[in-house]
Each structure stands twice: as structure tokens, then as C-alpha cells.
Amino acid sequence: MRNKGFNPPDAHKEVKRLRFLRSIDERTQISFVKVARTELLKAEARALLPSLPKEEGYTFIPNAFLEKLLKEDISVSQFNDVLKVFRQGR
């Protein structure tokens, strides 16, 4: 007779995490990475905002940041989302 109350111990959190990550297909992984990169770029832009010069309502974006942004493999909408951070900082 089986014990119906017995539950096997839960797998360790890292094991569960690893199983979940392995279950995600490659295309989905790539899109997650792109979204994460975009969010990191937005955070970097927000960190730059207080120190950037502003003139007549315009914020000057450093060339180094623009070069870094252009080198990223992101979509046009993600590129525009990052640039919107500077527009909102006015």
C-alpha cells in the first residue's frame, strides 16, 4: 500500500531554475537577451542624465554613448526607447 501523503522533496531552487532555462527555446532566449540589453542601456542613459548639459530644452547625448548604442544589435523600436530616456529627462 502506498503512502498518499508522501511528497518527494522539492528540488533545489538552482536545479529548478536550470531546468526552466533549458526548457526555453533558442529564439525566446535571444529575445530575452535583447530586452535585457535594452533595459541596461536605458539604465545607463538614466545614470548619465544628471551630468549632461542642457540648452534650450535639449539634452546633449555623449558621442561615446551613441557609438555604444549603434554597435548594439537591437531593433529600431528598442533604439528609440533608449533615446526616449533623454527626451523624458528634460
Gaussian input, Z-matrix of N, CA and C with variables (Angstrom, degrees):
# hf/3-21g

backbone

0 1
 N
 C     1     B1
 C     2     B2     1     A1
 N     3     B3     2     A2     1     D1
 C     4     B4     3     A3     2     D2
 C     5     B5     4     A4     3     D3
 N     6     B6     5     A5     4     D4
 C     7     B7     6     A6     5     D5
 C     8     B8     7     A7     6     D6
 N     9     B9     8     A8     7     D7
 C    10    B10     9     A9     8     D8
 C    11    B11    10    A10     9     D9
 N    12    B12    11    A11    10    D10
 C    13    B13    12    A12    11    D11
 C    14    B14    13    A13    12    D12
 N    15    B15    14    A14    13    D13
 C    16    B16    15    A15    14    D14
 C    17    B17    16    A16    15    D15
 N    18    B18    17    A17    16    D16
 C    19    B19    18    A18    17    D17
 C    20    B20    19    A19    18    D18
 N    21    B21    20    A20    19    D19
 C    22    B22    21    A21    20    D20
 C    23    B23    22    A22    21    D21
 N    24    B24    23    A23    22    D22
 C    25    B25    24    A24    23    D23
 C    26    B26    25    A25    24    D24
 N    27    B27    26    A26    25    D25
 C    28    B28    27    A27    26    D26
 C    29    B29    28    A28    27    D27
 N    30    B30    29    A29    28    D28
 C    31    B31    30    A30    29    D29
 C    32    B32    31    A31    30    D30
 N    33    B33    32    A32    31    D31
 C    34    B34    33    A33    32    D32
 C    35    B35    34    A34    33    D33
 N    36    B36    35    A35    34    D34
 C    37    B37    36    A36    35    D35
 C    38    B38    37    A37    36    D36
 N    39    B39    38    A38    37    D37
 C    40    B40    39    A39    38    D38
 C    41    B41    40    A40    39    D39
 N    42    B42    41    A41    40    D40
 C    43    B43    42    A42    41    D41
 C    44    B44    43    A43    42    D42
 N    45    B45    44    A44    43    D43
 C    46    B46    45    A45    44    D44
 C    47    B47    46    A46    45    D45
 N    48    B48    47    A47    46    D46
 C    49    B49    48    A48    47    D47
 C    50    B50    49    A49    48    D48
 N    51    B51    50    A50    49    D49
 C    52    B52    51    A51    50    D50
 C    53    B53    52    A52    51    D51
 N    54    B54    53    A53    52    D52
 C    55    B55    54    A54    53    D53
 C    56    B56    55    A55    54    D54
 N    57    B57    56    A56    55    D55
 C    58    B58    57    A57    56    D56
 C    59    B59    58    A58    57    D57
 N    60    B60    59    A59    58    D58
 C    61    B61    60    A60    59    D59
 C    62    B62    61    A61    60    D60
 N    63    B63    62    A62    61    D61
 C    64    B64    63    A63    62    D62
 C    65    B65    64    A64    63    D63
 N    66    B66    65    A65    64    D64
 C    67    B67    66    A66    65    D65
 C    68    B68    67    A67    66    D66
 N    69    B69    68    A68    67    D67
 C    70    B70    69    A69    68    D68
 C    71    B71    70    A70    69    D69
 N    72    B72    71    A71    70    D70
 C    73    B73    72    A72    71    D71
 C    74    B74    73    A73    72    D72
 N    75    B75    74    A74    73    D73
 C    76    B76    75    A75    74    D74
 C    77    B77    76    A76    75    D75
 N    78    B78    77    A77    76    D76
 C    79    B79    78    A78    77    D77
 C    80    B80    79    A79    78    D78
 N    81    B81    80    A80    79    D79
 C    82    B82    81    A81    80    D80
 C    83    B83    82    A82    81    D81
 N    84    B84    83    A83    82    D82
 C    85    B85    84    A84    83    D83
 C    86    B86    85    A85    84    D84
 N    87    B87    86    A86    85    D85
 C    88    B88    87    A87    86    D86
 C    89    B89    88    A88    87    D87
 N    90    B90    89    A89    88    D88
 C    91    B91    90    A90    89    D89
 C    92    B92    91    A91    90    D90
 N    93    B93    92    A92    91    D91
 C    94    B94    93    A93    92    D92
 C    95    B95    94    A94    93    D93
 N    96    B96    95    A95    94    D94
 C    97    B97    96    A96    95    D95
 C    98    B98    97    A97    96    D96
 N    99    B99    98    A98    97    D97
 C   100   B100    99    A99    98    D98
 C   101   B101   100   A100    99    D99
 N   102   B102   101   A101   100   D100
 C   103   B103   102   A102   101   D101
 C   104   B104   103   A103   102   D102
 N   105   B105   104   A104   103   D103
 C   106   B106   105   A105   104   D104
 C   107   B107   106   A106   105   D105
 N   108   B108   107   A107   106   D106
 C   109   B109   108   A108   107   D107
 C   110   B110   109   A109   108   D108
 N   111   B111   110   A110   109   D109
 C   112   B112   111   A111   110   D110
 C   113   B113   112   A112   111   D111
 N   114   B114   113   A113   112   D112
 C   115   B115   114   A114   113   D113
 C   116   B116   115   A115   114   D114
 N   117   B117   116   A116   115   D115
 C   118   B118   117   A117   116   D116
 C   119   B119   118   A118   117   D117
 N   120   B120   119   A119   118   D118
 C   121   B121   120   A120   119   D119
 C   122   B122   121   A121   120   D120
 N   123   B123   122   A122   121   D121
 C   124   B124   123   A123   122   D122
 C   125   B125   124   A124   123   D123
 N   126   B126   125   A125   124   D124
 C   127   B127   126   A126   125   D125
 C   128   B128   127   A127   126   D126
 N   129   B129   128   A128   127   D127
 C   130   B130   129   A129   128   D128
 C   131   B131   130   A130   129   D129
 N   132   B132   131   A131   130   D130
 C   133   B133   132   A132   131   D131
 C   134   B134   133   A133   132   D132
 N   135   B135   134   A134   133   D133
 C   136   B136   135   A135   134   D134
 C   137   B137   136   A136   135   D135
 N   138   B138   137   A137   136   D136
 C   139   B139   138   A138   137   D137
 C   140   B140   139   A139   138   D138
 N   141   B141   140   A140   139   D139
 C   142   B142   141   A141   140   D140
 C   143   B143   142   A142   141   D141
 N   144   B144   143   A143   142   D142
 C   145   B145   144   A144   143   D143
 C   146   B146   145   A145   144   D144
 N   147   B147   146   A146   145   D145
 C   148   B148   147   A147   146   D146
 C   149   B149   148   A148   147   D147
 N   150   B150   149   A149   148   D148
 C   151   B151   150   A150   149   D149
 C   152   B152   151   A151   150   D150
 N   153   B153   152   A152   151   D151
 C   154   B154   153   A153   152   D152
 C   155   B155   154   A154   153   D153
 N   156   B156   155   A155   154   D154
 C   157   B157   156   A156   155   D155
 C   158   B158   157   A157   156   D156
 N   159   B159   158   A158   157   D157
 C   160   B160   159   A159   158   D158
 C   161   B161   160   A160   159   D159
 N   162   B162   161   A161   160   D160
 C   163   B163   162   A162   161   D161
 C   164   B164   163   A163   162   D162
 N   165   B165   164   A164   163   D163
 C   166   B166   165   A165   164   D164
 C   167   B167   166   A166   165   D165
 N   168   B168   167   A167   166   D166
 C   169   B169   168   A168   167   D167
 C   170   B170   169   A169   168   D168
 N   171   B171   170   A170   169   D169
 C   172   B172   171   A171   170   D170
 C   173   B173   172   A172   171   D171
 N   174   B174   173   A173   172   D172
 C   175   B175   174   A174   173   D173
 C   176   B176   175   A175   174   D174
 N   177   B177   176   A176   175   D175
 C   178   B178   177   A177   176   D176
 C   179   B179   178   A178   177   D177
 N   180   B180   179   A179   178   D178
 C   181   B181   180   A180   179   D179
 C   182   B182   181   A181   180   D180
 N   183   B183   182   A182   181   D181
 C   184   B184   183   A183   182   D182
 C   185   B185   184   A184   183   D183
 N   186   B186   185   A185   184   D184
 C   187   B187   186   A186   185   D185
 C   188   B188   187   A187   186   D186
 N   189   B189   188   A188   187   D187
 C   190   B190   189   A189   188   D188
 C   191   B191   190   A190   189   D189
 N   192   B192   191   A191   190   D190
 C   193   B193   192   A192   191   D191
 C   194   B194   193   A193   192   D192
 N   195   B195   194   A194   193   D193
 C   196   B196   195   A195   194   D194
 C   197   B197   196   A196   195   D195
 N   198   B198   197   A197   196   D196
 C   199   B199   198   A198   197   D197
 C   200   B200   199   A199   198   D198
 N   201   B201   200   A200   199   D199
 C   202   B202   201   A201   200   D200
 C   203   B203   202   A202   201   D201
 N   204   B204   203   A203   202   D202
 C   205   B205   204   A204   203   D203
 C   206   B206   205   A205   204   D204
 N   207   B207   206   A206   205   D205
 C   208   B208   207   A207   206   D206
 C   209   B209   208   A208   207   D207
 N   210   B210   209   A209   208   D208
 C   211   B211   210   A210   209   D209
 C   212   B212   211   A211   210   D210
 N   213   B213   212   A212   211   D211
 C   214   B214   213   A213   212   D212
 C   215   B215   214   A214   213   D213
 N   216   B216   215   A215   214   D214
 C   217   B217   216   A216   215   D215
 C   218   B218   217   A217   216   D216
 N   219   B219   218   A218   217   D217
 C   220   B220   219   A219   218   D218
 C   221   B221   220   A220   219   D219
 N   222   B222   221   A221   220   D220
 C   223   B223   222   A222   221   D221
 C   224   B224   223   A223   222   D222
 N   225   B225   224   A224   223   D223
 C   226   B226   225   A225   224   D224
 C   227   B227   226   A226   225   D225
 N   228   B228   227   A227   226   D226
 C   229   B229   228   A228   227   D227
 C   230   B230   229   A229   228   D228
 N   231   B231   230   A230   229   D229
 C   232   B232   231   A231   230   D230
 C   233   B233   232   A232   231   D231
 N   234   B234   233   A233   232   D232
 C   235   B235   234   A234   233   D233
 C   236   B236   235   A235   234   D234
 N   237   B237   236   A236   235   D235
 C   238   B238   237   A237   236   D236
 C   239   B239   238   A238   237   D237
 N   240   B240   239   A239   238   D238
 C   241   B241   240   A240   239   D239
 C   242   B242   241   A241   240   D240
 N   243   B243   242   A242   241   D241
 C   244   B244   243   A243   242   D242
 C   245   B245   244   A244   243   D243
 N   246   B246   245   A245   244   D244
 C   247   B247   246   A246   245   D245
 C   248   B248   247   A247   246   D246
 N   249   B249   248   A248   247   D247
 C   250   B250   249   A249   248   D248
 C   251   B251   250   A250   249   D249
 N   252   B252   251   A251   250   D250
 C   253   B253   252   A252   251   D251
 C   254   B254   253   A253   252   D252
 N   255   B255   254   A254   253   D253
 C   256   B256   255   A255   254   D254
 C   257   B257   256   A256   255   D255
 N   258   B258   257   A257   256   D256
 C   259   B259   258   A258   257   D257
 C   260   B260   259   A259   258   D258
 N   261   B261   260   A260   259   D259
 C   262   B262   261   A261   260   D260
 C   263   B263   262   A262   261   D261
 N   264   B264   263   A263   262   D262
 C   265   B265   264   A264   263   D263
 C   266   B266   265   A265   264   D264
 N   267   B267   266   A266   265   D265
 C   268   B268   267   A267   266   D266
 C   269   B269   268   A268   267   D267

   B1=1.4407
   B2=1.5278
   B3=1.3054
   B4=1.4614
   B5=1.5198
   B6=1.2992
   B7=1.4518
   B8=1.5272
   B9=1.3147
   B10=1.4630
   B11=1.5253
   B12=1.2894
   B13=1.4590
   B14=1.5156
   B15=1.3299
   B16=1.4628
   B17=1.5292
   B18=1.3065
   B19=1.4662
   B20=1.5165
   B21=1.3134
   B22=1.4629
   B23=1.5235
   B24=1.3163
   B25=1.4684
   B26=1.5244
   B27=1.3191
   B28=1.4683
   B29=1.5125
   B30=1.2964
   B31=1.4619
   B32=1.5254
   B33=1.2694
   B34=1.4543
   B35=1.5297
   B36=1.3264
   B37=1.4643
   B38=1.5274
   B39=1.3139
   B40=1.4680
   B41=1.5289
   B42=1.3270
   B43=1.4609
   B44=1.5233
   B45=1.3315
   B46=1.4592
   B47=1.5258
   B48=1.3274
   B49=1.4617
   B50=1.5206
   B51=1.3199
   B52=1.4599
   B53=1.5274
   B54=1.3171
   B55=1.4708
   B56=1.5264
   B57=1.3175
   B58=1.4615
   B59=1.5252
   B60=1.3277
   B61=1.4629
   B62=1.5206
   B63=1.3117
   B64=1.4699
   B65=1.5219
   B66=1.3220
   B67=1.4609
   B68=1.5306
   B69=1.3271
   B70=1.4631
   B71=1.5241
   B72=1.3204
   B73=1.4672
   B74=1.5361
   B75=1.3170
   B76=1.4678
   B77=1.5312
   B78=1.3236
   B79=1.4704
   B80=1.5226
   B81=1.3170
   B82=1.4560
   B83=1.5181
   B84=1.3231
   B85=1.4629
   B86=1.5181
   B87=1.3174
   B88=1.4601
   B89=1.5237
   B90=1.3208
   B91=1.4630
   B92=1.5266
   B93=1.3379
   B94=1.4655
   B95=1.5207
   B96=1.3164
   B97=1.4631
   B98=1.5235
   B99=1.3219
   B100=1.4688
   B101=1.5255
   B102=1.3180
   B103=1.4650
   B104=1.5254
   B105=1.3218
   B106=1.4660
   B107=1.5229
   B108=1.3321
   B109=1.4674
   B110=1.5171
   B111=1.3217
   B112=1.4604
   B113=1.5220
   B114=1.3196
   B115=1.4653
   B116=1.5273
   B117=1.3232
   B118=1.4651
   B119=1.5217
   B120=1.3213
   B121=1.4635
   B122=1.5255
   B123=1.3204
   B124=1.4658
   B125=1.5261
   B126=1.3202
   B127=1.4652
   B128=1.5253
   B129=1.3285
   B130=1.4634
   B131=1.5308
   B132=1.3258
   B133=1.4657
   B134=1.5269
   B135=1.3321
   B136=1.4731
   B137=1.5218
   B138=1.3302
   B139=1.4644
   B140=1.5269
   B141=1.3213
   B142=1.4637
   B143=1.5286
   B144=1.3090
   B145=1.4676
   B146=1.5290
   B147=1.3198
   B148=1.4682
   B149=1.5292
   B150=1.3215
   B151=1.4626
   B152=1.5281
   B153=1.3236
   B154=1.4650
   B155=1.5238
   B156=1.3398
   B157=1.4720
   B158=1.5300
   B159=1.3228
   B160=1.4631
   B161=1.5232
   B162=1.3265
   B163=1.4567
   B164=1.5231
   B165=1.3179
   B166=1.4622
   B167=1.5312
   B168=1.3111
   B169=1.4586
   B170=1.5129
   B171=1.3316
   B172=1.4617
   B173=1.5194
   B174=1.3163
   B175=1.4581
   B176=1.5163
   B177=1.3251
   B178=1.4578
   B179=1.5248
   B180=1.3233
   B181=1.4620
   B182=1.5207
   B183=1.3303
   B184=1.4698
   B185=1.5312
   B186=1.3264
   B187=1.4683
   B188=1.5223
   B189=1.3221
   B190=1.4705
   B191=1.5285
   B192=1.3319
   B193=1.4628
   B194=1.5265
   B195=1.3327
   B196=1.4651
   B197=1.5238
   B198=1.3313
   B199=1.4644
   B200=1.5265
   B201=1.3264
   B202=1.4657
   B203=1.5291
   B204=1.3138
   B205=1.4618
   B206=1.5303
   B207=1.3168
   B208=1.4662
   B209=1.5234
   B210=1.3287
   B211=1.4657
   B212=1.5258
   B213=1.3229
   B214=1.4645
   B215=1.5248
   B216=1.3085
   B217=1.4618
   B218=1.5265
   B219=1.3409
   B220=1.4622
   B221=1.5268
   B222=1.3107
   B223=1.4655
   B224=1.5289
   B225=1.3210
   B226=1.4605
   B227=1.5267
   B228=1.3140
   B229=1.4688
   B230=1.5270
   B231=1.3394
   B232=1.4641
   B233=1.5315
   B234=1.3224
   B235=1.4603
   B236=1.5306
   B237=1.3245
   B238=1.4645
   B239=1.5216
   B240=1.3331
   B241=1.4670
   B242=1.5232
   B243=1.3227
   B244=1.4663
   B245=1.5277
   B246=1.3282
   B247=1.4665
   B248=1.5273
   B249=1.3342
   B250=1.4684
   B251=1.5208
   B252=1.3191
   B253=1.4688
   B254=1.5213
   B255=1.3272
   B256=1.4607
   B257=1.5240
   B258=1.3090
   B259=1.4568
   B260=1.5245
   B261=1.3278
   B262=1.4599
   B263=1.5192
   B264=1.3212
   B265=1.4589
   B266=1.5055
   B267=1.3378
   B268=1.4664
   B269=1.4903
   A1=108.90
   A2=115.29
   A3=120.18
   A4=110.58
   A5=114.27
   A6=120.51
   A7=107.91
   A8=117.69
   A9=121.23
   A10=112.16
   A11=117.56
   A12=120.82
   A13=113.52
   A14=116.73
   A15=119.47
   A16=110.30
   A17=115.37
   A18=121.84
   A19=107.49
   A20=117.90
   A21=118.29
   A22=109.92
   A23=117.02
   A24=118.95
   A25=110.50
   A26=114.71
   A27=119.42
   A28=110.34
   A29=114.20
   A30=119.38
   A31=108.89
   A32=115.14
   A33=121.30
   A34=109.19
   A35=117.75
   A36=121.58
   A37=112.02
   A38=116.70
   A39=119.74
   A40=111.29
   A41=117.00
   A42=120.52
   A43=109.33
   A44=116.98
   A45=120.96
   A46=110.55
   A47=115.64
   A48=120.66
   A49=110.51
   A50=116.16
   A51=121.46
   A52=111.07
   A53=116.90
   A54=120.53
   A55=110.90
   A56=115.59
   A57=119.66
   A58=110.88
   A59=116.90
   A60=120.24
   A61=112.03
   A62=117.19
   A63=120.42
   A64=111.90
   A65=116.83
   A66=119.96
   A67=112.70
   A68=117.67
   A69=121.37
   A70=109.28
   A71=116.37
   A72=119.14
   A73=110.80
   A74=115.63
   A75=121.34
   A76=112.52
   A77=117.78
   A78=119.70
   A79=111.05
   A80=116.78
   A81=120.85
   A82=110.49
   A83=116.85
   A84=120.58
   A85=110.74
   A86=117.15
   A87=121.17
   A88=110.51
   A89=117.54
   A90=119.25
   A91=111.21
   A92=117.92
   A93=120.34
   A94=111.02
   A95=116.74
   A96=121.23
   A97=110.19
   A98=117.26
   A99=120.49
   A100=111.17
   A101=116.59
   A102=120.14
   A103=110.01
   A104=116.96
   A105=120.43
   A106=110.70
   A107=117.50
   A108=120.93
   A109=111.06
   A110=116.22
   A111=120.41
   A112=110.72
   A113=116.87
   A114=120.17
   A115=111.29
   A116=117.48
   A117=120.25
   A118=111.09
   A119=117.21
   A120=120.44
   A121=111.12
   A122=117.30
   A123=120.73
   A124=110.66
   A125=116.34
   A126=120.39
   A127=110.43
   A128=116.49
   A129=120.15
   A130=110.44
   A131=117.15
   A132=121.21
   A133=110.53
   A134=117.08
   A135=120.44
   A136=111.34
   A137=116.23
   A138=119.99
   A139=110.97
   A140=117.53
   A141=121.45
   A142=112.79
   A143=117.68
   A144=122.34
   A145=115.45
   A146=120.01
   A147=118.67
   A148=114.33
   A149=117.60
   A150=119.74
   A151=113.60
   A152=118.29
   A153=120.75
   A154=111.38
   A155=116.12
   A156=118.77
   A157=111.03
   A158=114.74
   A159=120.98
   A160=107.79
   A161=114.94
   A162=119.39
   A163=108.79
   A164=116.52
   A165=123.48
   A166=112.33
   A167=116.82
   A168=121.27
   A169=115.13
   A170=117.79
   A171=121.43
   A172=109.95
   A173=115.93
   A174=121.91
   A175=108.30
   A176=116.65
   A177=121.33
   A178=109.32
   A179=115.92
   A180=121.99
   A181=108.39
   A182=118.26
   A183=120.44
   A184=112.12
   A185=115.54
   A186=120.62
   A187=111.64
   A188=117.18
   A189=120.42
   A190=110.44
   A191=116.63
   A192=119.76
   A193=110.70
   A194=117.19
   A195=120.08
   A196=111.63
   A197=117.05
   A198=120.43
   A199=110.79
   A200=115.51
   A201=119.89
   A202=110.46
   A203=116.12
   A204=121.45
   A205=111.11
   A206=117.13
   A207=120.86
   A208=112.43
   A209=117.07
   A210=120.93
   A211=112.39
   A212=116.96
   A213=120.86
   A214=110.47
   A215=115.77
   A216=122.17
   A217=108.52
   A218=115.39
   A219=120.69
   A220=108.86
   A221=115.64
   A222=120.27
   A223=110.10
   A224=115.41
   A225=121.11
   A226=110.41
   A227=117.31
   A228=119.82
   A229=111.08
   A230=117.33
   A231=120.08
   A232=110.27
   A233=116.91
   A234=122.08
   A235=109.65
   A236=116.48
   A237=120.99
   A238=111.79
   A239=117.36
   A240=120.54
   A241=111.33
   A242=116.56
   A243=120.05
   A244=109.56
   A245=117.32
   A246=120.32
   A247=112.20
   A248=117.83
   A249=121.09
   A250=111.62
   A251=117.05
   A252=120.68
   A253=109.48
   A254=116.50
   A255=120.00
   A256=111.26
   A257=117.53
   A258=121.25
   A259=110.24
   A260=116.79
   A261=121.10
   A262=111.77
   A263=117.11
   A264=120.58
   A265=114.15
   A266=117.13
   A267=119.68
   A268=111.78
   D1=134.49
   D2=-177.39
   D3=-88.87
   D4=148.26
   D5=176.55
   D6=-85.72
   D7=108.82
   D8=-177.67
   D9=-72.43
   D10=-17.99
   D11=-179.30
   D12=-84.11
   D13=-8.27
   D14=-177.47
   D15=-78.16
   D16=127.09
   D17=174.02
   D18=-120.74
   D19=128.56
   D20=178.54
   D21=-62.41
   D22=148.13
   D23=-179.50
   D24=-61.46
   D25=143.76
   D26=178.85
   D27=-64.90
   D28=144.55
   D29=177.04
   D30=-66.70
   D31=153.62
   D32=178.36
   D33=-58.16
   D34=149.70
   D35=-177.05
   D36=-57.26
   D37=-40.37
   D38=-179.48
   D39=-65.71
   D40=-35.49
   D41=178.31
   D42=-66.35
   D43=-43.57
   D44=177.66
   D45=-61.44
   D46=-43.62
   D47=-179.93
   D48=-61.66
   D49=-44.47
   D50=-179.29
   D51=-63.58
   D52=-42.67
   D53=177.80
   D54=-62.31
   D55=-42.06
   D56=178.80
   D57=-62.52
   D58=-46.61
   D59=-179.24
   D60=-63.39
   D61=-35.72
   D62=177.92
   D63=-70.32
   D64=-25.00
   D65=-178.34
   D66=-79.28
   D67=-13.63
   D68=-178.74
   D69=-82.69
   D70=132.83
   D71=-179.80
   D72=-73.46
   D73=164.60
   D74=-172.02
   D75=-65.66
   D76=-38.48
   D77=-179.74
   D78=-63.01
   D79=-39.99
   D80=178.71
   D81=-67.13
   D82=-39.68
   D83=178.01
   D84=-59.82
   D85=-43.26
   D86=-178.54
   D87=-63.58
   D88=-41.69
   D89=179.38
   D90=-67.07
   D91=-36.96
   D92=175.61
   D93=-61.60
   D94=-41.77
   D95=-179.46
   D96=-64.33
   D97=-41.25
   D98=179.92
   D99=-64.89
   D100=-40.58
   D101=178.22
   D102=-65.38
   D103=-41.67
   D104=178.80
   D105=-63.28
   D106=-41.72
   D107=177.36
   D108=-61.21
   D109=-43.09
   D110=179.50
   D111=-61.77
   D112=-43.00
   D113=179.24
   D114=-64.90
   D115=-36.82
   D116=176.46
   D117=-65.87
   D118=-39.84
   D119=177.50
   D120=-65.24
   D121=-38.77
   D122=176.76
   D123=-63.08
   D124=-41.98
   D125=179.10
   D126=-63.67
   D127=-40.70
   D128=178.14
   D129=-64.82
   D130=-39.48
   D131=178.15
   D132=-64.37
   D133=-41.95
   D134=178.08
   D135=-63.38
   D136=-35.05
   D137=179.12
   D138=-69.92
   D139=-31.19
   D140=179.52
   D141=-76.01
   D142=-27.95
   D143=-172.20
   D144=-49.68
   D145=-49.21
   D146=-175.78
   D147=-61.48
   D148=-28.34
   D149=-175.93
   D150=-95.17
   D151=-2.48
   D152=-177.12
   D153=-83.98
   D154=142.03
   D155=177.58
   D156=-72.16
   D157=144.73
   D158=178.65
   D159=-126.43
   D160=138.64
   D161=179.87
   D162=-142.53
   D163=123.79
   D164=179.31
   D165=51.40
   D166=40.65
   D167=176.82
   D168=85.03
   D169=-0.95
   D170=179.52
   D171=-104.41
   D172=140.58
   D173=176.72
   D174=-103.05
   D175=130.62
   D176=178.81
   D177=-87.72
   D178=122.12
   D179=-178.10
   D180=-92.58
   D181=130.67
   D182=-179.80
   D183=-62.91
   D184=142.04
   D185=179.83
   D186=-60.73
   D187=-36.97
   D188=-178.84
   D189=-61.11
   D190=-40.33
   D191=179.20
   D192=-68.41
   D193=-41.48
   D194=178.76
   D195=-63.41
   D196=-40.18
   D197=177.83
   D198=-62.75
   D199=-43.00
   D200=178.34
   D201=-62.63
   D202=-41.25
   D203=-179.68
   D204=-65.15
   D205=-39.90
   D206=-179.90
   D207=-68.62
   D208=-28.01
   D209=-179.74
   D210=-76.40
   D211=-19.39
   D212=-179.09
   D213=-71.37
   D214=146.52
   D215=178.06
   D216=-94.46
   D217=77.88
   D218=-178.97
   D219=-126.82
   D220=162.18
   D221=-179.09
   D222=-76.20
   D223=168.23
   D224=-179.96
   D225=-63.23
   D226=-40.24
   D227=-179.53
   D228=-65.54
   D229=-37.91
   D230=177.11
   D231=-68.12
   D232=-38.77
   D233=176.64
   D234=-59.40
   D235=-46.54
   D236=179.03
   D237=-65.03
   D238=-35.96
   D239=177.53
   D240=-61.23
   D241=-39.84
   D242=178.87
   D243=-66.61
   D244=-43.22
   D245=-179.58
   D246=-67.55
   D247=-26.86
   D248=178.01
   D249=-62.25
   D250=-26.02
   D251=178.92
   D252=-59.06
   D253=-39.94
   D254=-179.68
   D255=-71.34
   D256=-33.00
   D257=178.57
   D258=-69.45
   D259=-39.10
   D260=-178.73
   D261=-73.15
   D262=-20.14
   D263=-177.53
   D264=-77.29
   D265=-5.76
   D266=-178.80
   D267=-68.74

